[in-house]
Amino acid sequence: MEYIDCNVCEQHMNSFIENRLVGEMLWQFLTHVERCPECFEELEIRYLIERALDRIENGESINLRKELSRKIRVTKKAMYFHYFMEDILRMLEVFSMIVITYEVFGFLSHFFGIVF
């Protein structure tokens, strides 16, 4: 797995805030932000600017640091689940191929007398 640097991370911050960042880039982005205090702080500022105005207009309380941390945590859990399901599907594909191969060789040996 490749890791992104701070410049690439900053380029994708708005995409993350707007829920447009997906796949491997999302995973790399989250990993970098969790490990880099400077990028987390920049993300926090951008998140504040993006979300705070709406909250102030609606009279809602603002705890964006907690909300941003929760967004990162929830997104990371969803990514873990996604990768887990991909692994399960790959194992099922392998198992299916084994069963199909076994059945094909069983068919050949039964009808054509070929012994394996």
Secondary structure, DSSP 8 states (H G I E B T S, - for coil): -----HHHHHHTHHHHHTT---HHHHHHHHHHHHH-HHHHHHHHHHHHHHHHHHHHHHT----HHHHHHHHHHHHHHHHHHHHHHHHHHHHHHHHHHHHHHHHHHHHHHHHH----
